[in-house]
Every structure is written in structure tokens, then in C-alpha cells.
Amino acid sequence: MPIRLLPPDLINRIAAGEVVERPASAVKELVENAVDAGATRVEIQAEGGGLTRILVADDGAGMAADQLPLAIERHATSKLGASGDGVYDLLRIATLGFRGEALPSIGSVARLSIASRARGEADAHAIAVEAGVVGAVSPCAFAGPHGARVEVRDLFYATPARLKFMKSQRSEDMAIAEEIKRAAMAREAVAFSLDLDGRRVLRLPAESAGPEGRLARLSAILGRDFAANALAIDHEREGVRLTGYAGLPTYNRGNSAHQYLFVNGRPVRDKLLQGALRASYADFLARDRHPAAVLYVELDPTEVDVNVHPAKAEVRFSDPGLVRGLIVGALRHALAGAGHRASTTVASAALGSFRPEASAQSFSAWRAGGWSSAAPAQLPGLAGVSARAEPVFDYSPGGADQTFARLSVEQESADFPLGAARAQVHETYIVAQTRDGVVIVDQHAAHERLVYERMKAEMAGGGVARQALLLPEVVELDPAEAQRVCARAEELAALGLVVEAFGPGAVLVRETPALLGDTDAAGLIRDIADDLAENDTALALKERLEDVCSTMACHGSVRAGRRLTAPEMNALLREMEATPHSGQCNHGRPTYVELKLADIERLFGRR
């Protein structure tokens, strides 16, 4: 078959397959155009999952009549300009869009109409495109002083085969809402509204530019719990700045849907950034739990390539190691600064379980036949599972002074963040009193974390002990995988794993970490190779070492069922306050719950 030059309408349909993958893709492109036009307000409407109708209206700069035909030409854009010598610099892109493909791609597979009034112009004009057929520019009515109104009807009607691959209307609606949320997170000073089939879904007023406005916008989208449990991030290294908010480890999720990453204001889904985020929390969360975070990376446009994919959702950094190191370092610094803090959702969940029962199910001594005079002096089962931490008043000569002295010390202990121990219940939980509430501590989980942090510090200070293999093991890999592993030989050696190249497609293992005991060296090397390919870091080895430390800490910590004395309980509380990350165990579960006095009083109707 001879080589043919494809007609323009077919070229646009092929391009539409990449640029406009689904209705949410079309919404994303149109919203980006509105933001690039300097809009302060963007309104979005969608019907039938976006397949029936999409409308995006903005108050941006707008387009003049002679610009409308150019707007729907392929690779025509106002966002790239030539330098004095006529060269277009694709490495210095400051806008969200720049390829000039969105409008012609949409127009080739749908019914597209654009109405616009340019800033400073008296008249508004419109143009229509149906399946690639362009209509004439004509005057039209337009509500605002300037801006654009883009309407898309019957998306993919010109390519019916594409409709078979669409998901349910609910799925498409959710995808559209997700795109608007991402756009709104990146531009807190822009107001967004979204209606789906006439239902009001989002109303996000413009916020003040800056950290406070950004947190208010994130709170409106992700909920007040995120704002209450997020740590502020603001670090810079070698011209790369990282800002945003990262959730506490105890504020974790079952999937990565609450992880949002932006590069120079552009929402991206980047494996490098996601891997760095996972590595930052690897010490605090189980593998099936995920942190919540919204991170913004800002750097010189020439240091990042956004022209990787037509959808512009992927980027490449000139120095990925610098960006990854900044993210990991900044997040770990913020998590360490959080100390023993646990998320407020832990207390909310605890309070939620204290719901007053309906009166028909609540206990009534009268209905039970009255109080029995033969009731035992002590309720069965209480004696063996609890201990008091408060001193018994001593009435002997001189004893009163000693009792008052102890009470004074305990009163001062209540000023500590985790308060003063008052009792131990079920030989598992420590009940402490603070100035304005009650703290309940899981003694085993708390002590396990303390022991684990001590072991990590010792391992970092003295290095990881190694054990030499009697017979070095040869592990065969793909040549590229072997090269990646050997390139990290120095880093692996610091973790107790000594490897060296053994030909083009093999790695020789000479020593392994002593903590791992008799380990599967070949399986470990393959896991490391997979981690290096996916996340550019040897998470597998670190996680195995941390799992061993966690297991050893679990066996070496205070067990549930052990009765503690008052000094032991208070010593545990003070050590928790001084130890970073003590608010959660090694799997991200909370080690304590704090109930404020005001919340307790509300439970009993006192407020």
C-alpha cells in the first residue's frame, strides 16, 4: 500500500483520540484555556456525563472576531511566542496549554460553538464547528463585558465507535468533578462552579492568593478534617521550591485518591513524585494505607519538560534526584516536627462510638426490678484488670503533707500535653487527665513505637550490621535492571547489602543485612530492581529492615495485660511527648485518643 497524506479532518480525529480521551478530558482542556486567558471566574456545566453537553464560561481576556477562525485551527495558539530571532522555546512554557490541539480536536468529533467578546471590544462574535466543518463568524449576544463561552454538544457523535468505550454516566460525572477540583486546587484566586445535569455540585469562591487562601480552598474541596490534620510544607533547595500540605500519618486513606501533585501550577500524575511521597511515609504506614497530601513544586520552566504527552499530565525533570530528595526531606522534616500529634479524626471516631442509646434500649433500674440489696460490693471482673494511679489519702500524722505534695506534683503533670496518668484499665489502656480533657493511651502500641524509634536511631548511628554469605549468590536480571541495581551499590551497602556487577545481566550478592537473618537474596534483589524501576529508590530493602525492627520492637515492648505502676505510666507519657512520630504505631494506627472536656460534656448534655 502506498504512503498517503491523510486529510486534515482525519488528522484531527486521530489527535482527538489522544487529547480528548473522555468528556473529562474536554472539560480539562477548556478550563485550562479559561485559566490561561486570565479568568477570575470559571463556570462549568455538563449533561449526560459530558457526552450530551459541556459548557465552560469565563471572564477572561476573550477573543476578537478575527481570532476565532484561528482558534480552531490545529497547532494555532496564543501561548507561544517567537524570540527576536524567530525561535520558539518549548522549554520555557508558563501556561497550562501550548499545543493548540484542544479546540480543533473537540470540533472534529462533536458540535462545538464558541462565543466571545475581547476585552475593550463593544461587539461579541461566535463561530461553530460540526464534525470538522467550520461555519462562518457571526455577531452574537454575550452577557459579560469580556470573556468566552464554549459549548460542546454530542461529544463523539462523529466517531460512534468511541461511545462504546465510555463508562457509566456516574463515572464520567465523577471524572469531570475530579478535574475541576484539581484545577481549583492549583488556582485558589479563581472562582469555580460546577453543575451536573442541573445539580449544583461545586461552588468555590475566589480565595486570597497565598497559603491561607490555599488552605481554605483545600478545606472546601477535601473537607475540614484535612485542614485540621495537615502539616504545612515550605522548603527550597537549589532553586526548587516545595509547598503544600501533608496529612498526619494517622489521617490515612485506603487508596491514593487523596494525593494531589502540581508542578508550576499544572496538575500532574508523576511516578517520581508519587514514589517520593510513598517513601516519605513508608516508616509510618502499612503498605495498604496511603497518605493524604497536596504538594506544589515550583522551579524554573527550563528545568522541567511538560511536552511529554498530549494530555500534559506527565512531566520530566532535568534533575529528578533533586526533586525527589526535596520531597522526601521536606515531608520527613514536617512529620518529625509533628512530634506525638495524632489526627483529630481519631477523637471524632471515638466520640462517634459513644452515641446515646434510645430510651427504649437504655438501662432502667426500675424496669429491672429495682436495685438489689444483695448486689456484690465489687463488680466481677474489675479487680484483676485495672489499677489506680491516684494516691490514696493518708490520714496518719505527717501523711497528709506527703499526700498533698504528691497531688501537687500530679497537678503539675496535668500541664504536659499528654497529662498525668490517673488509672490503667483492662491492663492495656492508660487513662490520663489533661487540663482540658482526657487521654487514653494504648500502652503496647505506644511503647512499641518508642522502642522502634530507638532501634532506628541506633541503626542509623552505628550502621547496619552485615553478614557475609558463605557462597556469594549470583542473581540474573535484565541488563537494564542489573545496571540500575549496581549504580546504587553504595546506597545499598549503607543498608547492609553488598552487591557488585557480575557480567552484563547479573548481580553478585556478597553480604546481606544481619537483621534479615537467612533471607532470600535473589528475591530481595529482584524486589529492589522493581522498586528502582518504578520509584527510583530501593524501598524493598528499607521496608524489610523496618519490618524486622518493627517485629523486634513489638516483642520487646510492654505487652497488653501487664499492670503498670503510676511512675511507669507517667514515664511512658513523658517519653511519648519527647519522641517524634509517637502518635501512631508502626502501621499508622493511633497510639492514643484525646477527648476534650467540652466534647465529653456534650455527650452528657451538659453543653
Stockholm file with secondary structure:
# STOCKHOLM 1.0

chainA/1-607         MPIRLLPPDLINRIAAGEVVERPASAVKELVENAVDAGATRVEIQAEGGGLTRILVADDGAGMAADQLPLAIERHATSKLGASGDGVYDLLRIATLGFRGEALPSIGSVARLSIASRARGEADAHAIAVEAGVVGAVSPCAFAGPHGARVEVRDLFYATPARLKFMKSQRSEDMAIAEEIKRAAMAREAVAFSLDLDGRRVLRLPAESAGPEGRLARLSAILGRDFAANALAIDHEREGVRLTGYAGLPTYNRGNSAHQYLFVNGRPVRDKLLQGALRASYADFLARDRHPAAVLYVELDPTEVDVNVHPAKAEVRFSDPGLVRGLIVGALRHALAGAGHRASTTVASAALGSFRPEASAQSFSAWRAGGWSSAAPAQLPGLAGVSARAEPVFDYSPGGADQTFARLSVEQESADFPLGAARAQVHETYIVAQTRDGVVIVDQHAAHERLVYERMKAEMAGGGVARQALLLPEVVELDPAEAQRVCARAEELAALGLVVEAFGPGAVLVRETPALLGDTDAAGLIRDIADDLAENDTALALKERLEDVCSTMACHGSVRAGRRLTAPEMNALLREMEATPHSGQCNHGRPTYVELKLADIERLFGRR
#=GR chainA/1-607 SS CCCCCCCHHHHHHHHHHHHCSSHHHHHHHHHHHHHHTTCSEEEEEEEGGGTSEEEEEECSCCCCGGGHHHHTSTTCCSSCCBCTTSCBCTTCCCSSCCSSCHHHHHHHHSEEEEEEECTTCSCEEEEEEETTEECCCEEECCSSSSEEEEEEESTTTTCHHHHTTCCCHHHHHHHHHHHHHHHHHHCTTSEEEEEETTEEEEEECCCCSSHHHHHHHHHHHHCHHHHHTEEEEEEEETTEEEEEEEECTTSEESSGGGEEEEETTEEECCHHHHHHHHHHHTTTSCTTCEECEEEEEECCGGGEECTTSTTCCCCEESCHHHHHHHHHHHHHHHHHHTTTCCCHHHHHHHHHTTCCCCTTTSCCTTTTTSCCTTCCSSCTTSTTTEEECSCCCCCSTTHHHHHHHHHHHHHHHTTSTTCEEEEEETTTEEEEEETTEEEEEEHHHHHHHHHHHHHHHHHHHHCCCEEEEEEEEEEECCHHHHHHHHHTHHHHHHTTCEEEECSTTEEEEEEEEGGGCSCCHHHHHHHHHHHHHHHSSCHHHHHHHHHHHHHHHHHHSCCTTCCCCHHHHHHHHHHHHHSTTTTBCTTSCBSEEEEEHHHHHHHTTCC
#=GC SS_cons         CCCCCCCHHHHHHHHHHHHCSSHHHHHHHHHHHHHHTTCSEEEEEEEGGGTSEEEEEECSCCCCGGGHHHHTSTTCCSSCCBCTTSCBCTTCCCSSCCSSCHHHHHHHHSEEEEEEECTTCSCEEEEEEETTEECCCEEECCSSSSEEEEEEESTTTTCHHHHTTCCCHHHHHHHHHHHHHHHHHHCTTSEEEEEETTEEEEEECCCCSSHHHHHHHHHHHHCHHHHHTEEEEEEEETTEEEEEEEECTTSEESSGGGEEEEETTEEECCHHHHHHHHHHHTTTSCTTCEECEEEEEECCGGGEECTTSTTCCCCEESCHHHHHHHHHHHHHHHHHHTTTCCCHHHHHHHHHTTCCCCTTTSCCTTTTTSCCTTCCSSCTTSTTTEEECSCCCCCSTTHHHHHHHHHHHHHHHTTSTTCEEEEEETTTEEEEEETTEEEEEEHHHHHHHHHHHHHHHHHHHHCCCEEEEEEEEEEECCHHHHHHHHHTHHHHHHTTCEEEECSTTEEEEEEEEGGGCSCCHHHHHHHHHHHHHHHSSCHHHHHHHHHHHHHHHHHHSCCTTCCCCHHHHHHHHHHHHHSTTTTBCTTSCBSEEEEEHHHHHHHTTCC
//
